[in-house]
Amino acid sequence: MRQFSISPWEMIGELWSKRALILALTRREIISRYKGSALGLLWSLFNPLFMLAVYTFVFGVVFNSRWSEVSESKGQFALILFAGMIVFNLFAECTNKAPMTIISNVNYVKKVLFPLEILPVVNAGAAIFHTAVSVIVWLAFYGIEVGVPVATVWMIPFAILPPLIMSIGLGWFLASLGVYLRDVSQVVGIFTTVLMFLSPIFFPASAVPPSYQVFFNFNPLAPAIKQMRDVIYFGVPLDLYAYGSYLAASMIFAWLCFAWFQKTRRGFADVL
């Protein structure tokens, strides 16, 4: 039986050597999602525009919510809220699709030489495309509502990198687990919904009562959301120590999930 390496260097080398295939499959994934619709890829632009409008109305008008660190502007509150949603949507898109990744590509499982490990990365590539569109929409709305973006916007790709790596790792784990346990997709849907309301998206982390802060610190998205808001809205550079620690933890987590995927993939063909 073929052996699959769990080396972190093998993980990086395999993804780099298959980069052309990953890009081709990512492009196909994005195009197929909107194929047949009247507006096509324009939906990727309209979706974040629509959600930004909804967030502004619901939380800024209906609930009259405010962020303690900014002015009373409803538009600025929507910008802060949507900045957090950009990170969460990246994570949620990768995570929600992960359990069905292998199951929906059975034809690839039967091809001995096909690198199944790139499929969760393809999901992440499609999520990055939608994240980029959301960032463009955010910057356009910021320009209208506030003015010239802060000087730290160039750090956005760095702020997104740790949650992206973590999402790819979780994608490997859930894609493998979904082959053996079909209920995983249902559990993941509930998990991401709960995580959205337990993340500092609709409220600042300082609003969490001190007695619950210790539990709140275990939220894997909390550092990424804060870092994203700092660089895209507040103009605060990344804290190198906090960022480096978060990035290192994300990479270790991704490698452990990759090792799990490599160890369990030998049974995919038998189960499917």
ChimeraX attribute file (.defattr): number of C-alpha atoms within 10 A of each C-alpha:
attribute: neighborCount
match mode: 1-to-1
recipient: residues
	/A:1	4
	/A:2	6
	/A:3	9
	/A:4	14
	/A:5	13
	/A:6	17
	/A:7	14
	/A:8	16
	/A:9	11
	/A:10	12
	/A:11	18
	/A:12	11
	/A:13	12
	/A:14	14
	/A:15	17
	/A:16	12
	/A:17	10
	/A:18	12
	/A:19	14
	/A:20	11
	/A:21	15
	/A:22	20
	/A:23	15
	/A:24	11
	/A:25	19
	/A:26	22
	/A:27	15
	/A:28	14
	/A:29	16
	/A:30	19
	/A:31	14
	/A:32	12
	/A:33	14
	/A:34	15
	/A:35	13
	/A:36	9
	/A:37	10
	/A:38	9
	/A:39	11
	/A:40	13
	/A:41	15
	/A:42	11
	/A:43	14
	/A:44	19
	/A:45	15
	/A:46	15
	/A:47	13
	/A:48	22
	/A:49	16
	/A:50	11
	/A:51	14
	/A:52	22
	/A:53	13
	/A:54	13
	/A:55	20
	/A:56	22
	/A:57	16
	/A:58	13
	/A:59	17
	/A:60	19
	/A:61	11
	/A:62	10
	/A:63	9
	/A:64	13
	/A:65	17
	/A:66	18
	/A:67	17
	/A:68	12
	/A:69	9
	/A:70	11
	/A:71	11
	/A:72	14
	/A:73	13
	/A:74	19
	/A:75	21
	/A:76	21
	/A:77	24
	/A:78	26
	/A:79	23
	/A:80	23
	/A:81	23
	/A:82	25
	/A:83	23
	/A:84	24
	/A:85	24
	/A:86	24
	/A:87	24
	/A:88	22
	/A:89	19
	/A:90	23
	/A:91	24
	/A:92	22
	/A:93	19
	/A:94	27
	/A:95	28
	/A:96	22
	/A:97	18
	/A:98	30
	/A:99	30
	/A:100	18
	/A:101	23
	/A:102	25
	/A:103	20
	/A:104	11
	/A:105	12
	/A:106	13
	/A:107	11
	/A:108	16
	/A:109	20
	/A:110	12
	/A:111	11
	/A:112	10
	/A:113	8
	/A:114	11
	/A:115	14
	/A:116	20
	/A:117	20
	/A:118	20
	/A:119	22
	/A:120	26
	/A:121	26
	/A:122	24
	/A:123	25
	/A:124	25
	/A:125	23
	/A:126	22
	/A:127	21
	/A:128	20
	/A:129	16
	/A:130	21
	/A:131	22
	/A:132	17
	/A:133	19
	/A:134	25
	/A:135	18
	/A:136	14
	/A:137	17
	/A:138	23
	/A:139	20
	/A:140	15
	/A:141	18
	/A:142	20
	/A:143	12
	/A:144	11
	/A:145	14
	/A:146	14
	/A:147	11
	/A:148	11
	/A:149	16
	/A:150	15
	/A:151	14
	/A:152	16
	/A:153	20
	/A:154	12
	/A:155	18
	/A:156	18
	/A:157	12
	/A:158	15
	/A:159	26
	/A:160	19
	/A:161	14
	/A:162	23
	/A:163	24
	/A:164	26
	/A:165	23
	/A:166	25
	/A:167	26
	/A:168	31
	/A:169	28
	/A:170	24
	/A:171	30
	/A:172	31
	/A:173	24
	/A:174	27
	/A:175	27
	/A:176	28
	/A:177	22
	/A:178	19
	/A:179	23
	/A:180	16
	/A:181	11
	/A:182	13
	/A:183	12
	/A:184	18
	/A:185	20
	/A:186	11
	/A:187	12
	/A:188	18
	/A:189	14
	/A:190	11
	/A:191	14
	/A:192	18
	/A:193	11
	/A:194	11
	/A:195	15
	/A:196	17
	/A:197	11
	/A:198	16
	/A:199	22
	/A:200	23
	/A:201	23
	/A:202	21
	/A:203	18
	/A:204	15
	/A:205	16
	/A:206	10
	/A:207	10
	/A:208	13
	/A:209	10
	/A:210	10
	/A:211	8
	/A:212	9
	/A:213	13
	/A:214	10
	/A:215	9
	/A:216	17
	/A:217	13
	/A:218	10
	/A:219	14
	/A:220	15
	/A:221	22
	/A:222	19
	/A:223	20
	/A:224	23
	/A:225	23
	/A:226	19
	/A:227	25
	/A:228	26
	/A:229	24
	/A:230	23
	/A:231	22
	/A:232	26
	/A:233	21
	/A:234	18
	/A:235	15
	/A:236	17
	/A:237	17
	/A:238	19
	/A:239	11
	/A:240	9
	/A:241	9
	/A:242	11
	/A:243	17
	/A:244	13
	/A:245	13
	/A:246	18
	/A:247	21
	/A:248	13
	/A:249	15
	/A:250	22
	/A:251	20
	/A:252	16
	/A:253	18
	/A:254	24
	/A:255	24
	/A:256	19
	/A:257	22
	/A:258	25
	/A:259	20
	/A:260	18
	/A:261	23
	/A:262	21
	/A:263	15
	/A:264	16
	/A:265	20
	/A:266	15
	/A:267	12
	/A:268	16
	/A:269	15
	/A:270	8
	/A:271	9
	/A:272	12
